[in-house]
Amino acid sequence: MADTLPIRLVIHGGAGAITRSRLTVEREQAYTQALAQSLAAGYAVLEAGGSSVDAVIAAIGVMEDSPLFNAGRGAVFSHAGRNELEASIMEGSTLMAGAVAAVTTIRNPIRAAHAVMTKSAHVMLIGEGAEAFAAEQGLEIVDPSYFYTQYRWDQLQKAIAKEHVLRDHDAGPTTSLPDRDEKRGTVGAVALDRYGNLAAGTSTGGLTNKRFGRVGDSPLIGAGTYADNRSIAVSATGTGEMFIRTLAAFNTAAQVRLQHAPIAEAADNVLAEIAAIGGDGGLIVLDATGNYAMRFNTSGMYRGAIGNDGIARLGIFPGAETPVTCLPASAP
């Protein structure tokens, strides 16, 4: 009986001004491979009967370890030249949640968020306290230089020159800075395991050129992350301040649970609210029967999904996702 229950994993690698003219063939292939590896890692957990929480951690961990995404290894720099990381995770069966923010030495913030959820009496830890807790829990601690990439450093220098804050995918290597103030950068995953339990997680490096200890929506339960078996699991990417102001993740879940809105409609309603106050971005949404939606109102969102058939479906630009061969979970 358990084998007939649906499993599903949906991921995103950030949304923004992603256009074909700015994305080289080689870079598009690199993103496709990284997304496929993320799906493979999470799917391996689900296929083996593992929990949705562990699948989310596995999928996000792959993206945190890749320099392509604004999370973990590829995190953007603050104005002070620091990589300040944020992450959160939530499980739908108990509504337990954990989060970290303003951390600079934890290799995989999503694992630290999970430790906060399962090994502490708290929901969010920040800064040096979160780092000390992560070390006590045996998580991998790295020198801050681990997060340095030349691409992100060059982004910071350009942003400082024009006093912009930038989303992770809004300033390509050959593109001039946008004229408007840009605010976002995230990876995330939502999963459904064989036991009918949902989970959601989100991880980010925040904004290029951010100042004053800014924290976005990604580590905030109800804004960037939410999971409830009675409705849906959600992970968000977008203009963080607007996602906070609209409680985007919880807002989407509430529409599904209380108004019985279809999941894509609920996501679109929230994105419309965000657009009305000057923001944009995307949401991945998954319900307890395996139905999912990947919705965004930007020019692109790195995204993918996989279910019982083991076929990965990936997309970057608007339109249907493309089936691809999913790489083994052990792929480098």
C-alpha positions as CSV (number, residue, x, y, z in Angstrom):
1,M,0.0,0.0,0.0
2,A,2.8,2.4,1.0
3,D,4.4,1.9,-2.4
4,T,1.3,3.3,-4.2
5,L,1.3,6.5,-2.3
6,P,2.6,9.5,-4.3
7,I,6.0,11.0,-3.8
8,R,7.0,14.4,-5.2
9,L,9.8,16.9,-5.1
10,V,9.7,20.4,-6.5
11,I,12.6,22.9,-6.4
12,H,13.5,26.4,-7.5
13,G,16.9,28.1,-7.9
14,G,15.7,31.7,-7.9
15,A,13.7,34.0,-10.1
16,G,14.5,37.3,-11.8
17,A,15.4,39.0,-15.0
18,I,16.6,35.7,-16.6
19,T,16.5,36.1,-20.4
20,R,17.8,33.9,-23.3
21,S,19.9,36.8,-24.5
22,R,21.8,37.0,-21.2
23,L,22.1,33.2,-20.5
24,T,24.9,31.5,-22.6
25,V,24.4,27.9,-23.8
26,E,27.1,26.7,-21.4
27,R,25.7,28.5,-18.4
28,E,22.2,27.2,-19.2
29,Q,23.6,23.6,-19.4
30,A,25.3,24.2,-16.0
31,Y,22.1,25.2,-14.4
32,T,20.2,22.3,-15.9
33,Q,22.8,19.9,-14.6
34,A,22.8,21.4,-11.1
35,L,19.0,21.3,-10.9
36,A,18.9,17.7,-12.1
37,Q,21.5,16.8,-9.4
38,S,19.4,18.5,-6.8
39,L,16.3,16.6,-7.9
40,A,18.2,13.4,-8.0
41,A,19.4,13.8,-4.4
42,G,16.0,14.6,-3.0
43,Y,14.3,11.9,-5.1
44,A,16.7,9.2,-3.9
45,V,15.6,10.0,-0.3
46,L,11.9,9.8,-1.2
47,E,12.2,6.7,-3.3
48,A,14.0,4.9,-0.5
49,G,11.1,5.7,1.9
50,G,12.8,8.7,3.5
51,S,11.0,11.7,4.9
52,S,10.0,14.8,3.1
53,V,12.2,16.9,5.5
54,D,15.3,14.8,4.6
55,A,14.4,15.1,0.9
56,V,14.2,18.9,1.1
57,I,17.6,19.0,3.0
58,A,19.2,16.8,0.4
59,A,17.9,18.8,-2.6
60,I,18.7,22.2,-1.1
61,G,22.1,21.0,0.0
62,V,23.1,20.3,-3.6
63,M,22.2,23.9,-4.5
64,E,24.0,25.3,-1.5
65,D,27.2,23.5,-2.5
66,S,27.0,24.9,-6.1
67,P,28.5,28.3,-6.9
68,L,25.7,28.9,-9.5
69,F,23.0,29.7,-6.9
70,N,22.7,32.6,-4.4
71,A,22.8,30.2,-1.4
72,G,25.7,28.6,0.4
73,R,28.8,28.5,-1.8
74,G,27.5,31.0,-4.4
75,A,26.1,33.5,-1.9
76,V,26.2,37.2,-2.8
77,F,28.2,39.7,-0.8
78,S,26.8,42.4,1.6
79,H,28.0,46.0,1.4
80,A,30.7,45.1,4.0
81,G,32.0,42.3,1.8
82,R,30.5,39.5,3.9
83,N,28.5,36.5,2.8
84,E,25.5,36.5,5.3
85,L,23.4,33.4,4.8
86,E,19.8,32.6,5.8
87,A,17.6,29.4,5.7
88,S,14.5,27.9,7.0
89,I,12.7,24.6,7.0
90,M,9.2,23.4,8.1
91,E,7.4,20.1,8.3
92,G,3.7,19.9,7.6
93,S,2.7,17.1,10.0
94,T,3.6,18.9,13.2
95,L,4.1,22.5,12.0
96,M,7.6,22.3,13.5
97,A,10.0,24.8,12.0
98,G,13.6,26.0,12.3
99,A,15.6,28.9,10.8
100,V,18.9,30.7,10.9
101,A,19.9,34.2,9.7
102,A,23.0,36.3,9.4
103,V,25.4,33.3,9.5
104,T,28.8,33.4,7.9
105,T,30.6,30.2,8.7
106,I,28.0,27.4,8.3
107,R,28.6,25.5,5.1
108,N,25.0,24.3,4.7
109,P,22.5,26.7,6.4
110,I,19.6,24.4,5.6
111,R,21.1,21.8,7.9
112,A,21.5,24.4,10.6
113,A,17.8,25.3,10.2
114,H,16.9,21.7,10.6
115,A,19.0,21.4,13.7
116,V,17.3,24.4,15.2
117,M,13.9,22.7,14.5
118,T,14.9,19.3,15.9
119,K,17.5,20.0,18.6
120,S,16.5,23.3,20.2
121,A,13.4,24.8,21.8
122,H,13.5,27.7,19.4
123,V,12.4,28.5,15.8
124,M,15.1,31.0,14.8
125,L,18.7,31.6,15.7
126,I,20.9,34.3,14.3
127,G,24.5,35.4,13.9
128,E,27.2,34.1,16.3
129,G,24.7,32.3,18.4
130,A,23.4,30.3,15.5
131,E,27.0,29.5,14.5
132,A,27.9,28.3,18.0
133,F,24.8,26.1,18.1
134,A,25.6,24.6,14.7
135,A,29.1,23.8,15.8
136,E,27.8,22.1,19.0
137,Q,25.5,20.0,16.7
138,G,28.5,18.8,14.7
139,L,27.6,20.7,11.5
140,E,30.4,21.6,9.1
141,I,31.9,25.0,9.9
142,V,34.0,26.7,7.3
143,D,36.2,29.8,7.0
144,P,34.1,32.6,5.5
145,S,36.5,32.5,2.5
146,Y,34.8,29.3,1.4
147,F,31.9,31.3,0.1
148,Y,34.0,33.6,-2.0
149,T,33.4,33.5,-5.7
150,Q,34.8,36.1,-8.2
151,Y,31.5,36.4,-10.0
152,R,29.7,37.5,-6.8
153,W,32.6,39.8,-5.8
154,D,32.4,41.5,-9.1
155,Q,28.7,41.9,-8.7
156,L,29.3,43.7,-5.4
157,Q,31.8,46.1,-6.9
158,K,29.4,47.0,-9.7
159,A,26.5,47.4,-7.2
160,I,28.6,49.7,-4.9
161,A,29.6,51.8,-7.9
162,K,25.9,52.4,-8.7
163,E,24.6,52.0,-5.1
164,H,22.2,49.2,-6.1
165,V,21.1,46.1,-4.3
166,L,20.7,43.3,-6.7
167,R,18.9,40.0,-7.0
168,D,21.0,37.0,-7.7
169,H,19.9,36.5,-11.3
170,D,19.4,40.2,-12.3
171,A,23.0,41.0,-13.2
172,G,24.5,38.6,-15.6
173,P,28.3,38.5,-16.3
174,T,27.9,40.6,-19.5
175,T,25.0,42.7,-18.5
176,S,24.9,46.3,-17.1
177,L,23.1,46.9,-13.9
178,P,19.4,47.5,-14.0
179,D,18.2,51.0,-13.3
180,R,15.8,50.0,-10.6
181,D,16.5,48.8,-7.1
182,E,16.5,45.0,-7.1
183,K,15.7,42.8,-4.1
184,R,16.0,39.0,-4.0
185,G,17.9,35.7,-4.2
186,T,16.9,32.2,-3.1
187,V,16.8,28.4,-3.6
188,G,14.1,26.2,-2.2
189,A,12.4,22.9,-2.2
190,V,9.0,21.4,-1.3
191,A,8.5,17.6,-0.9
192,L,5.8,15.0,-0.3
193,D,6.9,11.6,1.1
194,R,5.3,8.2,1.0
195,Y,3.6,8.8,4.4
196,G,1.7,11.8,3.1
197,N,3.8,14.4,4.9
198,L,4.8,17.7,3.4
199,A,7.9,19.8,4.0
200,A,9.3,23.0,2.7
201,G,12.7,24.7,2.9
202,T,14.4,27.8,1.6
203,S,18.0,29.1,1.6
204,T,19.6,32.3,0.4
205,G,22.6,34.6,0.5
206,G,20.2,37.6,0.4
207,L,20.9,40.8,-1.5
208,T,24.1,42.0,-3.2
209,N,25.2,45.2,-1.4
210,K,22.7,44.7,1.5
211,R,23.4,46.7,4.7
212,F,22.6,47.1,8.3
213,G,22.0,43.4,9.1
214,R,19.1,43.1,6.7
215,V,17.1,39.8,6.8
216,G,14.8,38.8,4.0
217,D,11.8,36.6,3.8
218,S,13.7,33.3,3.3
219,P,14.2,32.5,7.0
220,L,10.8,33.8,8.0
221,I,8.2,31.1,8.5
222,G,5.0,32.2,6.7
223,A,6.8,34.6,4.4
224,G,9.4,32.6,2.5
225,T,8.6,29.1,3.8
226,Y,5.5,27.3,5.0
227,A,4.3,23.7,5.2
228,D,1.0,22.2,6.5
229,N,-0.3,18.8,5.7
230,R,-3.8,20.3,5.8
231,S,-3.0,22.5,2.8
232,I,0.3,22.8,1.0
233,A,4.1,23.3,1.2
234,V,5.5,26.5,-0.2
235,S,8.9,28.0,-0.9
236,A,9.2,31.5,-2.2
237,T,11.7,33.6,-4.2
238,G,11.3,37.3,-4.9
239,T,11.4,40.8,-3.6
240,G,11.8,39.8,0.0
241,E,10.4,42.9,1.7
242,M,7.1,42.5,-0.3
243,F,6.9,38.7,0.4
244,I,7.2,39.6,4.1
245,R,4.6,42.3,3.9
246,T,2.1,39.9,2.2
247,L,3.1,36.8,4.3
248,A,3.4,35.2,0.9
249,A,3.9,31.5,1.9
250,F,1.2,31.4,4.6
251,N,-1.2,33.6,2.4
252,T,-1.0,31.0,-0.3
253,A,-1.6,28.1,2.1
254,A,-4.5,29.9,3.8
255,Q,-6.3,30.3,0.5
256,V,-5.9,26.6,-0.3
257,R,-7.0,25.5,3.2
258,L,-9.7,28.0,4.0
259,Q,-11.0,29.0,0.6
260,H,-10.3,25.8,-1.2
261,A,-8.6,27.7,-4.0
262,P,-6.7,25.6,-6.6
263,I,-3.0,25.8,-5.8
264,A,-1.9,27.6,-9.0
265,E,-4.7,30.1,-8.5
266,A,-3.7,30.7,-4.9
267,A,-0.1,31.3,-5.9
268,D,-1.1,33.7,-8.7
269,N,-3.3,35.6,-6.3
270,V,-0.4,36.1,-3.9
271,L,2.0,37.1,-6.7
272,A,-0.7,39.6,-7.9
273,E,-0.8,41.1,-4.4
274,I,3.0,41.4,-4.4
275,A,3.0,43.0,-7.8
276,A,0.5,45.6,-6.6
277,I,3.0,46.8,-4.0
278,G,5.9,46.9,-6.4
279,G,7.4,43.4,-6.0
280,D,7.7,40.2,-8.1
281,G,9.1,36.7,-7.9
282,G,7.9,33.1,-7.8
283,L,6.4,30.4,-5.7
284,I,6.6,26.6,-5.8
285,V,3.6,24.9,-4.2
286,L,2.8,21.3,-3.5
287,D,-0.2,19.6,-1.9
288,A,-0.7,16.4,0.0
289,T,-1.9,14.5,-3.1
290,G,1.1,15.4,-5.2
291,N,-0.3,18.2,-7.2
292,Y,2.1,21.0,-7.7
293,A,2.6,24.4,-9.3
294,M,5.6,26.5,-10.1
295,R,4.4,30.1,-10.7
296,F,6.3,33.3,-11.3
297,N,5.8,36.8,-12.7
298,T,9.4,37.5,-13.7
299,S,11.1,36.7,-17.0
300,G,12.4,33.4,-15.7
301,M,12.7,31.1,-12.7
302,Y,15.1,28.1,-12.4
303,R,12.8,25.3,-11.4
304,G,12.2,21.5,-11.6
305,A,10.0,18.7,-10.4
306,I,10.1,14.9,-10.1
307,G,7.6,12.3,-8.9
308,N,6.9,8.6,-8.8
309,D,7.9,8.1,-12.4
310,G,11.4,9.3,-11.7
311,I,11.4,11.7,-14.7
312,A,12.8,15.2,-13.9
313,R,11.0,18.1,-15.5
314,L,13.1,21.3,-15.7
315,G,12.4,24.8,-16.8
316,I,14.0,28.3,-16.8
317,F,11.8,30.4,-19.0
318,P,8.0,30.7,-19.2
319,G,6.3,27.6,-20.7
320,A,6.1,23.9,-20.1
321,E,9.0,22.2,-18.3
322,T,11.1,19.8,-20.3
323,P,11.6,16.1,-19.3
324,V,15.3,15.3,-18.8
325,T,17.3,12.4,-17.7
326,C,17.9,12.8,-14.0
327,L,21.5,12.3,-12.9
328,P,22.3,9.7,-10.2
329,A,22.1,11.1,-6.7
330,S,25.8,10.5,-6.3
331,A,26.8,12.6,-9.3
332,P,29.4,15.3,-8.5
